[in-house]
Amino acid sequence: MDLTLPQIWLIVGLVMLLAELISVMLVFVFFAAGALITSLFTSIGLLPSTESQILAFSAISLVSLLVLRKHARKLLERRSAAEYSEFTGETAMVIRDIPDNGEGRIYYRGAEWKAISETHHNIPAGSKVVIKKTDGIVLIVEES
């Protein structure tokens, strides 16, 4: 089976997209764009020679990387920066003492949760606490 140049550029673009999914470095996507656009230009006859295709691929990839990477990074960081705050401000009951600089347990919404004190003070079992924020699956609380 003989592949045409547009098909080769298409395969290169798809491989670059796959590499981006695996690496999540936000670099390969720009090379994928360069390869896919080069494939398009080659298939419609704008880039007849291999040299012009390589030059177009390099230029498109480099320009898109330099121009769009910062903007794409900001968009991705803004999305991931939003903190989960459903529990914030809710009241729970301490069921296992929360030591000064350690982990205890609270009862909240029908389940036990790991909890630490926001002020790093001991909170005895039976106390009511207010959830201030989350850190993964650990709730950071303050005695109410």
C-alpha positions as CSV (number, residue, x, y, z in Angstrom):
1,M,0.0,0.0,0.0
2,D,1.5,3.3,-1.1
3,L,0.7,6.4,1.0
4,T,0.4,9.8,-0.6
5,L,2.1,12.8,1.0
6,P,-1.2,14.3,2.4
7,Q,-1.9,10.9,4.0
8,I,1.5,10.8,5.6
9,W,1.1,14.3,7.0
10,L,-2.4,13.3,8.3
11,I,-0.9,10.3,10.1
12,V,1.9,12.5,11.5
13,G,-0.7,14.9,12.8
14,L,-2.8,12.2,14.4
15,V,0.3,10.7,16.0
16,M,1.2,14.1,17.4
17,L,-2.4,14.4,18.9
18,L,-2.0,11.1,20.5
19,A,1.4,12.1,21.9
20,E,-0.3,15.2,23.4
21,L,-2.9,13.2,25.1
22,I,-0.2,11.0,26.7
23,S,2.2,13.8,27.6
24,V,-0.2,16.7,28.5
25,M,2.7,19.1,28.0
26,L,0.8,21.3,25.5
27,V,3.5,21.2,22.9
28,F,2.6,18.3,20.6
29,V,-0.7,19.8,19.8
30,F,1.0,22.6,17.8
31,F,3.0,20.1,15.8
32,A,-0.2,18.2,15.2
33,A,-1.7,21.5,13.9
34,G,1.3,22.0,11.6
35,A,1.1,18.5,10.2
36,L,-2.7,18.6,9.7
37,I,-2.6,22.0,8.0
38,T,0.3,20.9,5.9
39,S,-1.7,17.8,4.9
40,L,-4.6,20.0,3.9
41,F,-2.4,22.4,1.9
42,T,-0.7,19.4,0.2
43,S,-3.9,17.8,-0.8
44,I,-5.3,20.9,-2.5
45,G,-2.0,21.4,-4.3
46,L,-0.6,24.5,-2.6
47,L,2.6,22.6,-1.5
48,P,3.8,20.4,-4.3
49,S,7.4,19.7,-3.2
50,T,8.5,17.9,-0.1
51,E,10.8,20.8,0.8
52,S,7.9,23.2,0.7
53,Q,5.9,20.9,2.9
54,I,8.6,20.5,5.5
55,L,9.1,24.3,5.5
56,A,5.3,24.9,5.9
57,F,5.1,22.3,8.7
58,S,8.0,23.9,10.5
59,A,6.7,27.4,10.1
60,I,3.1,26.6,11.1
61,S,4.2,24.6,14.1
62,L,6.6,27.2,15.3
63,V,4.3,30.2,14.8
64,S,1.3,28.5,16.4
65,L,3.5,27.3,19.3
66,L,4.9,30.8,19.9
67,V,1.6,32.7,19.5
68,L,-0.9,30.3,21.1
69,R,0.8,28.4,23.8
70,K,0.6,31.1,26.5
71,H,-3.1,31.7,25.8
72,A,-3.8,28.0,25.9
73,R,-1.9,27.6,29.2
74,K,-3.9,30.4,30.8
75,L,-7.2,28.9,29.7
76,L,-6.2,25.5,31.1
77,E,-4.9,27.0,34.4
78,R,-8.0,29.1,34.9
79,R,-10.2,26.0,34.6
80,S,-8.2,23.9,37.0
81,A,-7.7,26.7,39.5
82,A,-11.4,26.7,40.6
83,E,-11.5,25.2,44.1
84,Y,-14.2,22.8,45.0
85,S,-16.3,24.5,47.6
86,E,-19.5,22.5,48.1
87,F,-18.6,21.7,51.7
88,T,-17.4,25.1,52.7
89,G,-19.4,26.6,55.6
90,E,-21.2,23.3,56.4
91,T,-21.3,22.0,60.0
92,A,-20.1,18.5,61.0
93,M,-19.4,16.5,64.2
94,V,-16.0,15.4,65.3
95,I,-16.1,11.6,66.0
96,R,-12.4,11.0,66.6
97,D,-10.2,13.7,68.2
98,I,-8.4,16.0,65.8
99,P,-4.9,16.5,67.3
100,D,-2.9,19.7,67.1
101,N,-1.0,18.8,64.0
102,G,-2.7,15.6,62.9
103,E,-5.7,14.0,61.4
104,G,-8.9,13.1,63.1
105,R,-12.3,12.1,61.8
106,I,-15.6,13.9,61.4
107,Y,-19.1,12.8,60.6
108,Y,-20.6,14.7,57.7
109,R,-23.5,13.8,55.3
110,G,-23.7,10.2,56.5
111,A,-20.0,9.4,56.2
112,E,-16.8,9.6,58.0
113,W,-14.2,12.0,56.6
114,K,-10.6,12.7,57.5
115,A,-10.2,16.2,58.9
116,I,-7.5,18.5,60.2
117,S,-7.7,21.6,62.2
118,E,-7.2,24.9,60.3
119,T,-5.8,26.6,63.4
120,H,-3.7,23.5,64.4
121,H,-5.4,23.3,67.8
122,N,-6.8,20.1,69.3
123,I,-10.5,19.6,68.7
124,P,-12.0,16.9,70.9
125,A,-14.6,14.3,69.8
126,G,-18.1,15.5,70.2
127,S,-17.3,19.0,69.1
128,K,-19.1,20.7,66.3
129,V,-16.9,22.1,63.5
130,V,-17.3,24.2,60.4
131,I,-15.7,23.1,57.2
132,K,-13.4,25.8,55.9
133,K,-12.0,24.1,52.8
134,T,-11.0,20.8,51.2
135,D,-7.6,19.4,50.5
136,G,-8.2,16.4,48.3
137,I,-10.3,14.1,50.5
138,V,-9.3,15.8,53.7
139,L,-11.6,18.4,55.1
140,I,-10.0,21.4,56.9
141,V,-12.2,22.4,59.8
142,E,-12.5,25.0,62.6
143,E,-14.2,24.5,65.9
144,S,-17.5,26.3,66.0
